[in-house]
Amino acid sequence: MTNQVVKSLSVGWKRRKFDGLRNGLAAVGAAWALTEMTTAALPGAKTYLETNGSAYLWLMVIVFIGMFIASVAEPVQVTFKVPTTDTSITLKYGDLFAEPANLLIGVNEFFDGELGPAVSDKSVHGQYIVRNHGGNANVFRAAVDPALAATGATATSTGRPAQPSSAYPIGTTARVPNGPKSAFLMAMARTDSVTFKASSDVPTLWTALKGGLQAVHNYGNGELVAMPLFGNGQAGINLTPQHLLRLLTLALVDFGRNSNSQLPKQVTIVLHDRCFEELDIREIARDWKKA
């Protein structure tokens, strides 16, 4: 907690120190003007101020510092409404798997379940297998195969030496149980059959999100949904986290505005702490609040 506060203030100082100085001085100026009016109207207040001048100066210092910190501290969570809808989007730093919501998780087109070259245990895909299926590929497959069959999507045989060797279309989304909630596993990356390197790009991610969000709409029962910052991990997209977050938010807004679809009342995008210095979630929230 202490480290997060220090990081919040240090990053905020770099980004908004002049805003903090300006707002702090403005707050002191407003307090001073109010004091002048009060002492002019109430002689007793003037006498009290003259007697307690030191305390008053310390109060002004506290007002300045409080406003400065409020202006520069980087938030760890912001919320804004999706324009023309009744859905709210929350951007926050934390643990995706601790969210009391349905999860939308990106996987490769093979829906691989074996941790190793194809699925890193550091990726969200890999963490899901570890946390929800004990890292066991067979347990994962037992849950995913029926869910894939239920989608009606047709897999294409690729001749990949590793199993499974059949690839599903980008956007195919399997809904599997996740305790009392559901996990929606969305095909958003293509995997090299030799190196097992997963990759994606902006058009692929956009197509994947359309399929994933439609599955959430169809089978999520309107419950809250949480998702990571797609494209910022193993299947890296050549965009900065700030632009990736704007792209993801835009996809949510575009989907929510479609008359044939609807987002849940609350969508949470959970961000990794390593993005703290690269993302300005306050600016993104402010931009969408103006939209």
C-alpha positions as CSV (number, residue, x, y, z in Angstrom):
1,M,0.0,0.0,0.0
2,T,2.8,2.4,1.0
3,N,4.7,1.7,-2.3
4,Q,1.5,2.4,-4.3
5,V,1.0,5.8,-2.6
6,V,4.7,6.7,-3.2
7,K,4.4,5.7,-6.8
8,S,1.1,7.6,-7.2
9,L,2.7,10.8,-5.9
10,S,6.0,10.4,-7.8
11,V,4.3,9.8,-11.2
12,G,1.7,12.5,-10.5
13,W,4.6,15.0,-9.7
14,K,6.1,14.3,-13.1
15,R,2.8,14.7,-14.9
16,R,1.0,17.4,-13.0
17,K,3.3,19.3,-10.7
18,F,2.4,22.7,-12.3
19,D,-1.3,21.9,-12.1
20,G,-0.8,21.1,-8.4
21,L,1.1,24.4,-7.8
22,R,-1.6,26.4,-9.6
23,N,-4.5,24.7,-7.9
24,G,-2.8,24.9,-4.5
25,L,-2.2,28.6,-4.8
26,A,-5.7,29.1,-6.1
27,A,-7.1,27.4,-3.0
28,V,-5.0,29.5,-0.7
29,G,-6.1,32.6,-2.6
30,A,-9.8,31.7,-2.3
31,A,-9.4,31.0,1.4
32,W,-7.6,34.3,1.9
33,A,-10.3,36.3,0.0
34,L,-12.9,34.6,2.2
35,T,-10.9,35.6,5.3
36,E,-10.7,39.2,4.1
37,M,-14.4,39.4,3.6
38,T,-15.1,37.8,7.0
39,T,-12.8,40.0,9.0
40,A,-14.2,43.1,7.2
41,A,-17.7,42.2,8.2
42,L,-17.0,40.9,11.7
43,P,-14.6,42.8,13.9
44,G,-14.4,39.9,16.3
45,A,-13.1,37.7,13.5
46,K,-10.3,40.2,12.8
47,T,-9.3,40.3,16.5
48,Y,-9.3,36.4,16.6
49,L,-7.1,36.3,13.4
50,E,-4.6,38.8,14.8
51,T,-4.4,36.7,18.0
52,N,-4.0,33.4,16.2
53,G,-2.0,34.5,13.1
54,S,0.4,31.6,13.3
55,A,-2.3,29.0,13.4
56,Y,-4.0,30.6,10.4
57,L,-0.7,30.5,8.4
58,W,-0.3,26.8,9.2
59,L,-3.9,26.3,8.1
60,M,-3.1,27.9,4.7
61,V,-0.1,25.6,4.4
62,I,-2.4,22.6,5.0
63,V,-4.9,23.9,2.4
64,F,-2.1,24.3,-0.1
65,I,-0.6,20.9,0.5
66,G,-4.0,19.2,0.5
67,M,-5.0,20.7,-2.8
68,F,-1.6,20.0,-4.3
69,I,-1.7,16.3,-3.4
70,A,-5.3,16.0,-4.6
71,S,-4.3,17.6,-8.0
72,V,-1.2,15.5,-8.6
73,A,-1.8,12.1,-7.1
74,E,-2.4,9.5,-9.8
75,P,-5.6,7.6,-9.2
76,V,-5.6,3.8,-9.0
77,Q,-9.2,3.6,-10.2
78,V,-11.5,5.8,-12.3
79,T,-15.1,5.3,-13.5
80,F,-17.0,6.9,-16.4
81,K,-20.2,6.3,-18.3
82,V,-20.3,5.0,-21.8
83,P,-21.9,7.8,-23.9
84,T,-25.5,7.2,-24.9
85,T,-25.7,4.1,-22.7
86,D,-26.3,3.3,-19.0
87,T,-23.1,1.3,-18.7
88,S,-20.2,2.4,-16.6
89,I,-16.5,1.5,-17.4
90,T,-14.1,1.2,-14.5
91,L,-10.3,1.3,-15.1
92,K,-8.4,0.0,-12.1
93,Y,-5.1,-1.6,-11.0
94,G,-5.5,-4.9,-9.3
95,D,-6.0,-8.6,-9.6
96,L,-8.3,-9.7,-12.5
97,F,-9.1,-13.0,-10.8
98,A,-10.2,-11.3,-7.6
99,E,-13.0,-9.4,-9.4
100,P,-16.5,-10.6,-8.4
101,A,-17.6,-10.7,-12.0
102,N,-17.7,-12.8,-15.2
103,L,-14.3,-12.7,-16.8
104,L,-13.4,-12.1,-20.5
105,I,-10.0,-13.6,-21.2
106,G,-8.0,-13.7,-24.4
107,V,-6.5,-17.0,-25.6
108,N,-5.0,-18.3,-28.8
109,E,-6.9,-19.8,-31.7
110,F,-6.1,-23.4,-30.6
111,F,-7.4,-22.8,-27.0
112,D,-4.2,-24.5,-25.8
113,G,-4.3,-25.8,-22.3
114,E,-0.7,-27.1,-21.8
115,L,1.5,-24.7,-20.0
116,G,4.8,-24.3,-21.7
117,P,5.9,-22.9,-25.1
118,A,2.3,-22.3,-26.3
119,V,1.0,-20.9,-23.0
120,S,3.2,-19.0,-20.6
121,D,2.2,-19.3,-17.0
122,K,2.8,-15.5,-16.8
123,S,0.1,-14.7,-19.3
124,V,-3.5,-14.2,-18.3
125,H,-4.4,-17.3,-20.3
126,G,-1.8,-19.3,-18.3
127,Q,-2.8,-17.8,-15.0
128,Y,-6.4,-18.8,-15.6
129,I,-5.3,-22.4,-16.3
130,V,-3.2,-22.4,-13.1
131,R,-5.8,-20.8,-10.8
132,N,-9.0,-22.4,-12.2
133,H,-7.7,-25.8,-13.4
134,G,-4.7,-26.4,-11.2
135,G,-2.4,-26.0,-14.2
136,N,-3.7,-29.3,-15.6
137,A,-4.3,-29.4,-19.3
138,N,-6.7,-32.3,-19.2
139,V,-8.9,-30.6,-16.6
140,F,-8.8,-27.5,-18.8
141,R,-9.8,-29.4,-21.9
142,A,-12.6,-31.2,-20.1
143,A,-14.1,-27.8,-19.4
144,V,-13.3,-26.1,-22.7
145,D,-14.1,-28.7,-25.3
146,P,-17.9,-28.9,-24.5
147,A,-18.0,-25.1,-24.4
148,L,-16.4,-24.9,-27.8
149,A,-18.8,-27.4,-29.2
150,A,-21.7,-25.3,-27.8
151,T,-20.5,-22.2,-29.8
152,G,-21.2,-24.0,-33.1
153,A,-17.9,-22.6,-34.5
154,T,-16.1,-24.8,-37.0
155,A,-12.4,-25.5,-36.3
156,T,-9.9,-25.8,-39.2
157,S,-7.3,-28.6,-39.1
158,T,-3.8,-27.0,-39.5
159,G,-1.5,-30.1,-39.3
160,R,0.2,-28.6,-36.3
161,P,2.4,-31.3,-34.7
162,A,1.3,-30.3,-31.2
163,Q,-2.2,-31.0,-30.0
164,P,-4.8,-29.6,-30.4
165,S,-4.1,-29.0,-34.0
166,S,-7.4,-27.5,-35.0
167,A,-7.7,-23.7,-35.0
168,Y,-10.9,-21.8,-34.3
169,P,-11.9,-18.5,-36.0
170,I,-10.8,-15.3,-34.2
171,G,-13.6,-14.1,-32.0
172,T,-14.8,-17.6,-31.1
173,T,-15.6,-17.4,-27.4
174,A,-16.2,-20.4,-25.1
175,R,-18.1,-19.9,-21.9
176,V,-16.9,-22.1,-19.1
177,P,-17.9,-22.2,-15.4
178,N,-15.8,-20.1,-13.0
179,G,-17.2,-20.8,-9.6
180,P,-20.5,-19.0,-9.3
181,K,-19.6,-16.9,-12.3
182,S,-18.4,-17.6,-15.9
183,A,-15.2,-17.2,-17.8
184,F,-15.5,-16.3,-21.4
185,L,-12.4,-17.5,-23.3
186,M,-12.0,-15.4,-26.5
187,A,-9.7,-16.4,-29.4
188,M,-7.7,-13.2,-30.0
189,A,-4.2,-14.4,-31.2
190,R,-2.7,-16.6,-33.8
191,T,0.1,-19.0,-32.9
192,D,3.2,-19.9,-35.0
193,S,3.2,-23.7,-35.4
194,V,6.9,-23.9,-35.0
195,T,7.9,-21.3,-32.4
196,F,4.5,-21.3,-30.6
197,K,4.8,-17.5,-30.5
198,A,1.3,-15.9,-30.2
199,S,0.7,-12.7,-32.1
200,S,-2.2,-10.3,-32.8
201,D,-2.8,-6.9,-34.3
202,V,-5.4,-4.2,-34.2
203,P,-7.8,-5.6,-36.8
204,T,-7.5,-9.1,-35.2
205,L,-8.2,-7.7,-31.7
206,W,-11.1,-5.7,-32.9
207,T,-12.7,-8.8,-34.5
208,A,-12.0,-10.8,-31.3
209,L,-13.6,-8.2,-29.1
210,K,-16.7,-8.2,-31.2
211,G,-17.1,-11.9,-30.8
212,G,-16.2,-11.9,-27.1
213,L,-18.5,-9.0,-26.2
214,Q,-21.3,-10.6,-28.2
215,A,-20.9,-13.8,-26.2
216,V,-20.9,-11.9,-22.9
217,H,-24.1,-10.2,-24.1
218,N,-25.7,-13.5,-25.1
219,Y,-24.8,-15.6,-22.1
220,G,-23.6,-13.3,-19.4
221,N,-27.1,-12.6,-18.0
222,G,-26.2,-9.0,-17.7
223,E,-23.8,-9.6,-14.9
224,L,-20.7,-7.5,-14.3
225,V,-17.8,-8.4,-16.5
226,A,-14.1,-7.8,-16.0
227,M,-11.2,-8.1,-18.5
228,P,-7.5,-7.4,-18.7
229,L,-5.8,-4.9,-21.0
230,F,-5.7,-7.1,-24.1
231,G,-2.7,-7.0,-26.3
232,N,-0.3,-5.9,-23.6
233,G,1.0,-9.4,-22.8
234,Q,2.4,-12.4,-24.6
235,A,0.4,-11.6,-27.8
236,G,1.8,-8.1,-27.9
237,I,0.3,-5.6,-30.2
238,N,2.6,-2.8,-31.4
239,L,0.8,-0.1,-29.4
240,T,1.6,1.7,-26.2
241,P,-0.6,0.7,-23.2
242,Q,-2.2,4.1,-23.4
243,H,-3.3,3.6,-27.0
244,L,-4.3,0.0,-26.3
245,L,-6.5,1.2,-23.4
246,R,-8.1,3.8,-25.7
247,L,-8.7,1.1,-28.4
248,L,-10.3,-1.3,-25.8
249,T,-12.5,1.5,-24.5
250,L,-13.5,2.5,-28.0
251,A,-14.5,-1.1,-28.8
252,L,-16.7,-1.2,-25.7
253,V,-18.3,2.1,-26.6
254,D,-18.9,1.0,-30.2
255,F,-20.4,-2.3,-29.0
256,G,-22.6,-0.5,-26.4
257,R,-24.0,1.9,-29.0
258,N,-25.1,-0.9,-31.3
259,S,-28.9,-1.2,-31.1
260,N,-28.7,-5.0,-31.4
261,S,-26.4,-5.5,-28.5
262,Q,-25.9,-4.3,-25.0
263,L,-23.1,-4.1,-22.5
264,P,-23.5,-5.1,-18.8
265,K,-24.2,-2.2,-16.4
266,Q,-20.6,-2.4,-15.2
267,V,-17.5,-3.3,-17.2
268,T,-14.1,-3.3,-15.4
269,I,-10.8,-3.2,-17.1
270,V,-8.1,-4.5,-14.7
271,L,-4.6,-3.1,-15.3
272,H,-1.3,-4.6,-14.3
273,D,0.9,-2.5,-11.9
274,R,3.7,-2.5,-14.5
275,C,1.5,-0.1,-16.6
276,F,1.2,2.5,-13.8
277,E,3.9,4.8,-15.2
278,E,2.8,4.3,-18.8
279,L,-1.0,4.9,-18.4
280,D,-2.8,8.1,-17.6
281,I,-6.2,6.7,-16.7
282,R,-7.4,10.1,-15.4
283,E,-6.9,11.6,-18.8
284,I,-8.8,8.8,-20.5
285,A,-11.7,9.1,-18.1
286,R,-11.8,12.9,-18.6
287,D,-11.8,12.5,-22.4
288,W,-14.7,10.1,-22.3
289,K,-16.6,12.2,-19.8
290,K,-16.5,15.0,-22.4
291,A,-17.7,12.8,-25.2
